[in-house]
Amino acid sequence: MDVIYGLIPGMLILGLVGVVVFFWAAKSGQFDDLEGEASRILMDDDLTETKPTQPDKNSQDANGDKSDKTD
């Protein structure tokens, strides 16, 4: 029975700390965007379009021929 006199204040202190942490998280914006991070995993970042590069004047093609395109 003597143990309960220590556990009740401990429970109240831990509960108060939990409530303070919850309000701090809500105030700092932790719960603002609940859908953004959840749907980010579904977005495909692998298929980003890249700007095509122009070949160098002295570059070689797959056959080893120099590509000197002067039209």
Buried (B, 14 or more C-beta within 10 A) or exposed (E): EEEEEEEEEEEEEEEEEEEEEEEEEEEEEEEEEEEEEEEEEEEEEEEEEEEEEEEEEEEEEEEEEEEEEEE
